[in-house]
């Protein structure tokens, strides 16, 4: 499990750097973020994949309106990402930020 954690942490950080440039994320600091947990069933079976989500950030910093844009393989990692996003918080702002897109990679280290 430790091998995965290091790889996932790097992928998790990199996911933030790949956000679409049209987003005003420079104005919204991510102040609280929990990485999604690798599902145990997928880990036992050696399944790797990714999930791309799109969501809005409310003025109070809460993540809202999360939708899965892409998931490979389907039905394996989406729930873990959705659970993690429930606890994410951004800095407060006067207006909502819409259309934030992030990719979460689930992979094992070689």
Buried (B, 14 or more C-beta within 10 A) or exposed (E): EEEBEEBBEEBBEEBEEEBEEEBBBEEBEBEEBEBBBBBEEBBEEEBBBBBBBBBBBBEEBBBEEBEBEEBEEEEBBBBBBBEBBEEBBBEBBEEBBBBBBBBBBBBBEE
